[in-house]
């Protein structure tokens, strides 16, 4: 019985850790996407020169 409980606890901890890692990776991907959007939203040097 103790062995079963320990294994269950270990599985639960492992799942939580995996979920946490997945969530962190998702957040990094969202941040990369935001950065890409910021890059595309910035005016290029040519556009700036035209305005001047």
PQR file with spaces between the fields and no chain letter, atoms N, CA, C, O and H, PARSE charges and radii, in Angstrom:
ATOM       1  N    UNK     1       0.824   -1.204    0.000 -0.4000 1.5000
ATOM       2  CA   UNK     1       0.000    0.000    0.000 -0.0000 2.0000
ATOM       3  C    UNK     1       0.862    1.259    0.000  0.5500 1.7000
ATOM       4  O    UNK     1       0.588    2.215   -0.726 -0.5500 1.4000
ATOM       5  N    UNK     2       1.887    1.243    0.810 -0.4000 1.5000
ATOM       6  CA   UNK     2       2.789    2.389    0.864 -0.0000 2.0000
ATOM       7  C    UNK     2       3.445    2.607   -0.501  0.5500 1.7000
ATOM       8  O    UNK     2       3.566    3.739   -0.970 -0.5500 1.4000
ATOM       9  H    UNK     2       2.109    0.467    1.400  0.4000 1.0000
ATOM      10  N    UNK     3       3.860    1.522   -1.121 -0.4000 1.5000
ATOM      11  CA   UNK     3       4.497    1.603   -2.430 -0.0000 2.0000
ATOM      12  C    UNK     3       3.549    2.238   -3.452  0.5500 1.7000
ATOM      13  O    UNK     3       3.969    3.079   -4.247 -0.5500 1.4000
ATOM      14  H    UNK     3       3.762    0.602   -0.740  0.4000 1.0000
ATOM      15  N    UNK     4       2.284    1.842   -3.434 -0.4000 1.5000
ATOM      16  CA   UNK     4       1.285    2.397   -4.338 -0.0000 2.0000
ATOM      17  C    UNK     4       1.153    3.902   -4.125  0.5500 1.7000
ATOM      18  O    UNK     4       1.123    4.671   -5.086 -0.5500 1.4000
ATOM      19  H    UNK     4       1.943    1.158   -2.788  0.4000 1.0000
ATOM      20  N    UNK     5       1.076    4.314   -2.868 -0.4000 1.5000
ATOM      21  CA   UNK     5       0.933    5.736   -2.558 -0.0000 2.0000
ATOM      22  C    UNK     5       2.156    6.533   -3.003  0.5500 1.7000
ATOM      23  O    UNK     5       2.033    7.631   -3.546 -0.5500 1.4000
ATOM      24  H    UNK     5       1.101    3.689   -2.088  0.4000 1.0000
ATOM      25  N    UNK     6       3.316    5.973   -2.768 -0.4000 1.5000
ATOM      26  CA   UNK     6       4.539    6.673   -3.189 -0.0000 2.0000
ATOM      27  C    UNK     6       4.589    6.814   -4.708  0.5500 1.7000
ATOM      28  O    UNK     6       4.952    7.868   -5.229 -0.5500 1.4000
ATOM      29  H    UNK     6       3.416    5.081   -2.326  0.4000 1.0000
ATOM      30  N    UNK     7       4.226    5.759   -5.404 -0.4000 1.5000
ATOM      31  CA   UNK     7       4.217    5.821   -6.868 -0.0000 2.0000
ATOM      32  C    UNK     7       3.198    6.829   -7.372  0.5500 1.7000
ATOM      33  O    UNK     7       3.467    7.584   -8.306 -0.5500 1.4000
ATOM      34  H    UNK     7       3.931    4.903   -4.981  0.4000 1.0000
ATOM      35  N    UNK     8       2.027    6.836   -6.748 -0.4000 1.5000
ATOM      36  CA   UNK     8       0.999    7.800   -7.142 -0.0000 2.0000
ATOM      37  C    UNK     8       1.497    9.222   -6.908  0.5500 1.7000
ATOM      38  O    UNK     8       1.331   10.094   -7.761 -0.5500 1.4000
ATOM      39  H    UNK     8       1.808    6.222   -5.989  0.4000 1.0000
ATOM      40  N    UNK     9       2.105    9.448   -5.752 -0.4000 1.5000
ATOM      41  CA   UNK     9       2.638   10.769   -5.431 -0.0000 2.0000
ATOM      42  C    UNK     9       3.703   11.177   -6.456  0.5500 1.7000
ATOM      43  O    UNK     9       3.722   12.316   -6.924 -0.5500 1.4000
ATOM      44  H    UNK     9       2.239    8.740   -5.059  0.4000 1.0000
ATOM      45  N    UNK    10       4.566   10.258   -6.787 -0.4000 1.5000
ATOM      46  CA   UNK    10       5.617   10.539   -7.764 -0.0000 2.0000
ATOM      47  C    UNK    10       5.011   10.874   -9.130  0.5500 1.7000
ATOM      48  O    UNK    10       5.473   11.802   -9.793 -0.5500 1.4000
ATOM      49  H    UNK    10       4.551    9.333   -6.406  0.4000 1.0000
ATOM      50  N    UNK    11       3.994   10.141   -9.556 -0.4000 1.5000
ATOM      51  CA   UNK    11       3.322   10.439  -10.831 -0.0000 2.0000
ATOM      52  C    UNK    11       2.693   11.821  -10.801  0.5500 1.7000
ATOM      53  O    UNK    11       2.798   12.580  -11.765 -0.5500 1.4000
ATOM      54  H    UNK    11       3.618    9.387   -9.017  0.4000 1.0000
ATOM      55  N    UNK    12       2.039   12.146   -9.692 -0.4000 1.5000
ATOM      56  CA   UNK    12       1.410   13.462   -9.570 -0.0000 2.0000
ATOM      57  C    UNK    12       2.439   14.584   -9.655  0.5500 1.7000
ATOM      58  O    UNK    12       2.229   15.581  -10.345 -0.5500 1.4000
ATOM      59  H    UNK    12       1.954   11.529   -8.909  0.4000 1.0000
ATOM      60  N    UNK    13       3.541   14.412   -8.954 -0.4000 1.5000
ATOM      61  CA   UNK    13       4.595   15.435   -8.983 -0.0000 2.0000
ATOM      62  C    UNK    13       5.158   15.563  -10.392  0.5500 1.7000
ATOM      63  O    UNK    13       5.386   16.671  -10.878 -0.5500 1.4000
ATOM      64  H    UNK    13       3.712   13.602   -8.394  0.4000 1.0000
ATOM      65  N    UNK    14       5.379   14.446  -11.036 -0.4000 1.5000
ATOM      66  CA   UNK    14       5.921   14.446  -12.394 -0.0000 2.0000
ATOM      67  C    UNK    14       4.967   15.143  -13.356  0.5500 1.7000
ATOM      68  O    UNK    14       5.394   15.936  -14.196 -0.5500 1.4000
ATOM      69  H    UNK    14       5.194   13.546  -10.642  0.4000 1.0000
ATOM      70  N    UNK    15       3.666   14.846  -13.234 -0.4000 1.5000
ATOM      71  CA   UNK    15       2.679   15.499  -14.096 -0.0000 2.0000
ATOM      72  C    UNK    15       2.680   17.006  -13.879  0.5500 1.7000
ATOM      73  O    UNK    15       2.648   17.780  -14.836 -0.5500 1.4000
ATOM      74  H    UNK    15       3.318   14.203  -12.552  0.4000 1.0000
ATOM      75  N    UNK    16       2.715   17.413  -12.622 -0.4000 1.5000
ATOM      76  CA   UNK    16       2.721   18.845  -12.331 -0.0000 2.0000
ATOM      77  C    UNK    16       3.949   19.514  -12.930  0.5500 1.7000
ATOM      78  O    UNK    16       3.861   20.603  -13.497 -0.5500 1.4000
ATOM      79  H    UNK    16       2.741   16.785  -11.845  0.4000 1.0000
ATOM      80  N    UNK    17       5.083   18.859  -12.800 -0.4000 1.5000
ATOM      81  CA   UNK    17       6.314   19.411  -13.344 -0.0000 2.0000
ATOM      82  C    UNK    17       6.234   19.518  -14.869  0.5500 1.7000
ATOM      83  O    UNK    17       6.631   20.532  -15.443 -0.5500 1.4000
ATOM      84  H    UNK    17       5.155   17.974  -12.340  0.4000 1.0000
ATOM      85  N    UNK    18       5.723   18.479  -15.518 -0.4000 1.5000
ATOM      86  CA   UNK    18       5.573   18.507  -16.973 -0.0000 2.0000
ATOM      87  C    UNK    18       4.615   19.613  -17.402  0.5500 1.7000
ATOM      88  O    UNK    18       4.878   20.327  -18.370 -0.5500 1.4000
ATOM      89  H    UNK    18       5.401   17.656  -15.052  0.4000 1.0000
ATOM      90  N    UNK    19       3.508   19.751  -16.683 -0.4000 1.5000
ATOM      91  CA   UNK    19       2.555   20.814  -17.012 -0.0000 2.0000
ATOM      92  C    UNK    19       3.182   22.183  -16.831  0.5500 1.7000
ATOM      93  O    UNK    19       2.968   23.088  -17.638 -0.5500 1.4000
ATOM      94  H    UNK    19       3.294   19.171  -15.897  0.4000 1.0000
ATOM      95  N    UNK    20       3.946   22.327  -15.780 -0.4000 1.5000
ATOM      96  CA   UNK    20       4.614   23.596  -15.522 -0.0000 2.0000
ATOM      97  C    UNK    20       5.609   23.910  -16.642  0.5500 1.7000
ATOM      98  O    UNK    20       5.685   25.044  -17.114 -0.5500 1.4000
ATOM      99  H    UNK    20       4.120   21.592  -15.124  0.4000 1.0000
ATOM     100  N    UNK    21       6.359   22.907  -17.057 -0.4000 1.5000
ATOM     101  CA   UNK    21       7.314   23.109  -18.150 -0.0000 2.0000
ATOM     102  C    UNK    21       6.596   23.471  -19.440  0.5500 1.7000
ATOM     103  O    UNK    21       7.041   24.349  -20.180 -0.5500 1.4000
ATOM     104  H    UNK    21       6.297   21.986  -16.673  0.4000 1.0000
ATOM     105  N    UNK    22       5.484   22.794  -19.712 -0.4000 1.5000
ATOM     106  CA   UNK    22       4.706   23.102  -20.920 -0.0000 2.0000
ATOM     107  C    UNK    22       4.191   24.528  -20.876  0.5500 1.7000
ATOM     108  O    UNK    22       4.235   25.249  -21.872 -0.5500 1.4000
ATOM     109  H    UNK    22       5.122   22.081  -19.111  0.4000 1.0000
ATOM     110  N    UNK    23       3.703   24.927  -19.714 -0.4000 1.5000
ATOM     111  CA   UNK    23       3.163   26.285  -19.575 -0.0000 2.0000
ATOM     112  C    UNK    23       4.265   27.320  -19.769  0.5500 1.7000
ATOM     113  O    UNK    23       4.049   28.343  -20.418 -0.5500 1.4000
ATOM     114  H    UNK    23       3.666   24.341  -18.904  0.4000 1.0000
ATOM     115  N    UNK    24       5.432   27.061  -19.217 -0.4000 1.5000
ATOM     116  CA   UNK    24       6.557   27.983  -19.406 -0.0000 2.0000
ATOM     117  C    UNK    24       6.932   28.075  -20.879  0.5500 1.7000
ATOM     118  O    UNK    24       7.211   29.163  -21.384 -0.5500 1.4000
ATOM     119  H    UNK    24       5.608   26.229  -18.690  0.4000 1.0000
ATOM     120  N    UNK    25       6.941   26.949  -21.561 -0.4000 1.5000
ATOM     121  CA   UNK    25       7.269   26.942  -22.987 -0.0000 2.0000
ATOM     122  C    UNK    25       6.217   27.714  -23.783  0.5500 1.7000
ATOM     123  O    UNK    25       6.558   28.453  -24.707 -0.5500 1.4000
ATOM     124  H    UNK    25       6.715   26.066  -21.151  0.4000 1.0000
ATOM     125  N    UNK    26       4.955   27.547  -23.435 -0.4000 1.5000
ATOM     126  CA   UNK    26       3.891   28.312  -24.103 -0.0000 2.0000
ATOM     127  C    UNK    26       4.097   29.808  -23.895  0.5500 1.7000
ATOM     128  O    UNK    26       3.949   30.603  -24.823 -0.5500 1.4000
ATOM     129  H    UNK    26       4.677   26.947  -22.685  0.4000 1.0000
ATOM     130  N    UNK    27       4.436   30.173  -22.680 -0.4000 1.5000
ATOM     131  CA   UNK    27       4.648   31.593  -22.378 -0.0000 2.0000
ATOM     132  C    UNK    27       5.829   32.141  -23.183  0.5500 1.7000
ATOM     133  O    UNK    27       5.765   33.256  -23.700 -0.5500 1.4000
ATOM     134  H    UNK    27       4.556   29.527  -21.926  0.4000 1.0000
ATOM     135  N    UNK    28       6.891   31.366  -23.288 -0.4000 1.5000
ATOM     136  CA   UNK    28       8.033   31.799  -24.104 -0.0000 2.0000
ATOM     137  C    UNK    28       7.615   31.984  -25.553  0.5500 1.7000
ATOM     138  O    UNK    28       8.012   32.952  -26.202 -0.5500 1.4000
ATOM     139  H    UNK    28       6.943   30.460  -22.868  0.4000 1.0000
ATOM     140  N    UNK    29       6.810   31.054  -26.060 -0.4000 1.5000
ATOM     141  CA   UNK    29       6.353   31.149  -27.449 -0.0000 2.0000
ATOM     142  C    UNK    29       5.475   32.386  -27.639  0.5500 1.7000
ATOM     143  O    UNK    29       5.587   33.080  -28.650 -0.5500 1.4000
ATOM     144  H    UNK    29       6.487   30.267  -25.532  0.4000 1.0000
ATOM     145  N    UNK    30       4.608   32.659  -26.671 -0.4000 1.5000
ATOM     146  CA   UNK    30       3.778   33.872  -26.760 -0.0000 2.0000
ATOM     147  C    UNK    30       4.657   35.116  -26.786  0.5500 1.7000
ATOM     148  O    UNK    30       4.404   36.051  -27.546 -0.5500 1.4000
ATOM     149  H    UNK    30       4.517   32.095  -25.850  0.4000 1.0000
ATOM     150  N    UNK    31       5.679   35.118  -25.958 -0.4000 1.5000
ATOM     151  CA   UNK    31       6.581   36.271  -25.905 -0.0000 2.0000
ATOM     152  C    UNK    31       7.325   36.430  -27.237  0.5500 1.7000
ATOM     153  O    UNK    31       7.495   37.546  -27.728 -0.5500 1.4000
ATOM     154  H    UNK    31       5.884   34.358  -25.341  0.4000 1.0000
ATOM     155  N    UNK    32       7.761   35.322  -27.809 -0.4000 1.5000
ATOM     156  CA   UNK    32       8.422   35.389  -29.126 -0.0000 2.0000
ATOM     157  C    UNK    32       7.469   35.951  -30.169  0.5500 1.7000
ATOM     158  O    UNK    32       7.862   36.766  -31.004 -0.5500 1.4000
ATOM     159  H    UNK    32       7.622   34.416  -27.410  0.4000 1.0000
ATOM     160  N    UNK    33       6.218   35.514  -30.120 -0.4000 1.5000
ATOM     161  CA   UNK    33       5.218   36.002  -31.076 -0.0000 2.0000
ATOM     162  C    UNK    33       4.982   37.500  -30.890  0.5500 1.7000
ATOM     163  O    UNK    33       4.889   38.241  -31.869 -0.5500 1.4000
ATOM     164  H    UNK    33       5.898   34.852  -29.442  0.4000 1.0000
ATOM     165  N    UNK    34       4.886   37.943  -29.646 -0.4000 1.5000
ATOM     166  CA   UNK    34       4.717   39.376  -29.388 -0.0000 2.0000
ATOM     167  C    UNK    34       5.908   40.153  -29.931  0.5500 1.7000
ATOM     168  O    UNK    34       5.747   41.221  -30.522 -0.5500 1.4000
ATOM     169  H    UNK    34       4.961   37.341  -28.851  0.4000 1.0000
ATOM     170  N    UNK    35       7.088   39.616  -29.730 -0.4000 1.5000
ATOM     171  CA   UNK    35       8.293   40.293  -30.217 -0.0000 2.0000
ATOM     172  C    UNK    35       8.271   40.376  -31.741  0.5500 1.7000
ATOM     173  O    UNK    35       8.632   41.408  -32.306 -0.5500 1.4000
ATOM     174  H    UNK    35       7.219   38.748  -29.250  0.4000 1.0000
ATOM     175  N    UNK    36       7.853   39.307  -32.412 -0.4000 1.5000
ATOM     176  CA   UNK    36       7.742   39.325  -33.878 -0.0000 2.0000
ATOM     177  C    UNK    36       6.752   40.396  -34.317  0.5500 1.7000
ATOM     178  O    UNK    36       7.003   41.131  -35.273 -0.5500 1.4000
ATOM     179  H    UNK    36       7.560   38.468  -31.954  0.4000 1.0000
ATOM     180  N    UNK    37       5.628   40.480  -33.615 -0.4000 1.5000
ATOM     181  CA   UNK    37       4.632   41.492  -33.965 -0.0000 2.0000
ATOM     182  C    UNK    37       5.193   42.896  -33.763  0.5500 1.7000
ATOM     183  O    UNK    37       4.951   43.790  -34.574 -0.5500 1.4000
ATOM     184  H    UNK    37       5.424   39.883  -32.839  0.4000 1.0000
ATOM     185  N    UNK    38       5.935   43.082  -32.687 -0.4000 1.5000
ATOM     186  CA   UNK    38       6.544   44.395  -32.458 -0.0000 2.0000
ATOM     187  C    UNK    38       7.521   44.728  -33.575  0.5500 1.7000
ATOM     188  O    UNK    38       7.579   45.864  -34.044 -0.5500 1.4000
ATOM     189  H    UNK    38       6.131   42.355  -32.029  0.4000 1.0000
ATOM     190  N    UNK    39       8.276   43.742  -33.990 -0.4000 1.5000
ATOM     191  CA   UNK    39       9.244   43.964  -35.069 -0.0000 2.0000
ATOM     192  C    UNK    39       8.530   44.367  -36.354  0.5500 1.7000
ATOM     193  O    UNK    39       8.983   45.263  -37.066 -0.5500 1.4000
ATOM     194  H    UNK    39       8.229   42.819  -33.609  0.4000 1.0000
ATOM     195  N    UNK    40       7.417   43.704  -36.650 -0.4000 1.5000
ATOM     196  CA   UNK    40       6.721   44.023  -37.897 -0.0000 2.0000
ATOM     197  C    UNK    40       5.981   45.348  -37.800  0.5500 1.7000
ATOM     198  O    UNK    40       5.742   45.992  -38.821 -0.5500 1.4000
ATOM     199  H    UNK    40       7.050   42.976  -36.071  0.4000 1.0000
ATOM     200  N    UNK    41       5.615   45.766  -36.599 -0.4000 1.5000
ATOM     201  CA   UNK    41       4.900   47.030  -36.425 -0.0000 2.0000
ATOM     202  C    UNK    41       5.825   48.241  -36.508  0.5500 1.7000
ATOM     203  O    UNK    41       5.375   49.349  -36.801 -0.5500 1.4000
ATOM     204  H    UNK    41       5.809   45.242  -35.769  0.4000 1.0000
ATOM     205  N    UNK    42       7.099   48.034  -36.255 -0.4000 1.5000
ATOM     206  CA   UNK    42       8.039   49.157  -36.286 -0.0000 2.0000
ATOM     207  C    UNK    42       8.234   49.632  -37.716  0.5500 1.7000
ATOM     208  O    UNK    42       8.338   48.819  -38.634 -0.5500 1.4000
ATOM     209  H    UNK    42       7.464   47.134  -36.018  0.4000 1.0000
ATOM     210  N    UNK    43       8.284   50.919  -37.904 -0.4000 1.5000
ATOM     211  CA   UNK    43       8.537   51.406  -39.270 -0.0000 2.0000
ATOM     212  C    UNK    43       9.987   51.095  -39.684  0.5500 1.7000
ATOM     213  O    UNK    43      10.899   51.116  -38.858 -0.5500 1.4000
ATOM     214  H    UNK    43       8.200   51.579  -37.158  0.4000 1.0000
ATOM     215  N    UNK    44      10.168   50.820  -40.926 -0.4000 1.5000
ATOM     216  CA   UNK    44      11.519   50.540  -41.410 -0.0000 2.0000
ATOM     217  C    UNK    44      12.269   51.851  -41.619  0.5500 1.7000
ATOM     218  O    UNK    44      11.677   52.930  -41.617 -0.5500 1.4000
ATOM     219  H    UNK    44       9.427   50.803  -41.598  0.4000 1.0000
ATOM     220  N    UNK    45      13.549   51.738  -41.797 -0.4000 1.5000
ATOM     221  CA   UNK    45      14.381   52.926  -42.025 -0.0000 2.0000
ATOM     222  C    UNK    45      13.916   53.687  -43.270  0.5500 1.7000
ATOM     223  O    UNK    45      13.900   54.918  -43.282 -0.5500 1.4000
ATOM     224  H    UNK    45      14.030   50.861  -41.799  0.4000 1.0000
ATOM     225  N    UNK    46      13.543   52.958  -44.299 -0.4000 1.5000
ATOM     226  CA   UNK    46      13.080   53.617  -45.528 -0.0000 2.0000
ATOM     227  C    UNK    46      11.814   54.430  -45.274  0.5500 1.7000
ATOM     228  O    UNK    46      11.676   55.546  -45.775 -0.5500 1.4000
ATOM     229  H    UNK    46      13.555   51.958  -44.290  0.4000 1.0000
ATOM     230  N    UNK    47      10.901   53.874  -44.504 -0.4000 1.5000
ATOM     231  CA   UNK    47       9.659   54.591  -44.196 -0.0000 2.0000
ATOM     232  C    UNK    47       9.966   55.849  -43.386  0.5500 1.7000
ATOM     233  O    UNK    47       9.364   56.899  -43.610 -0.5500 1.4000
ATOM     234  H    UNK    47      11.012   52.968  -44.097  0.4000 1.0000
ATOM     235  N    UNK    48      10.891   55.740  -42.459 -0.4000 1.5000
ATOM     236  CA   UNK    48      11.263   56.890  -41.634 -0.0000 2.0000
ATOM     237  C    UNK    48      11.884   57.969  -42.528  0.5500 1.7000
ATOM     238  O    UNK    48      11.571   59.151  -42.386 -0.5500 1.4000
ATOM     239  H    UNK    48      11.381   54.887  -42.277  0.4000 1.0000
ATOM     240  N    UNK    49      12.765   57.559  -43.449 -0.4000 1.5000
ATOM     241  CA   UNK    49      13.407   58.512  -44.352 -0.0000 2.0000
ATOM     242  C    UNK    49      12.366   59.224  -45.227  0.5500 1.7000
ATOM     243  O    UNK    49      12.496   60.419  -45.492 -0.5500 1.4000
ATOM     244  H    UNK    49      13.019   56.599  -43.565  0.4000 1.0000
ATOM     245  N    UNK    50      11.354   58.508  -45.668 -0.4000 1.5000
ATOM     246  CA   UNK    50      10.309   59.105  -46.494 -0.0000 2.0000
ATOM     247  C    UNK    50       9.551   60.179  -45.715  0.5500 1.7000
ATOM     248  O    UNK    50       9.201   61.226  -46.259 -0.5500 1.4000
ATOM     249  H    UNK    50      11.248   57.537  -45.453  0.4000 1.0000
ATOM     250  N    UNK    51       9.305   59.906  -44.448 -0.4000 1.5000
ATOM     251  CA   UNK    51       8.566   60.862  -43.619 -0.0000 2.0000
ATOM     252  C    UNK    51       9.377   62.135  -43.381  0.5500 1.7000
ATOM     253  O    UNK    51       8.819   63.227  -43.271 -0.5500 1.4000
ATOM     254  H    UNK    51       9.589   59.056  -44.006  0.4000 1.0000
ATOM     255  N    UNK    52      10.661   61.986  -43.306 -0.4000 1.5000
ATOM     256  CA   UNK    52      11.536   63.142  -43.056 -0.0000 2.0000
ATOM     257  C    UNK    52      11.698   63.877  -44.349  0.5500 1.7000
ATOM     258  O    UNK    52      12.393   64.892  -44.399 -0.5500 1.4000
ATOM     259  H    UNK    52      11.114   61.099  -43.396  0.4000 1.0000
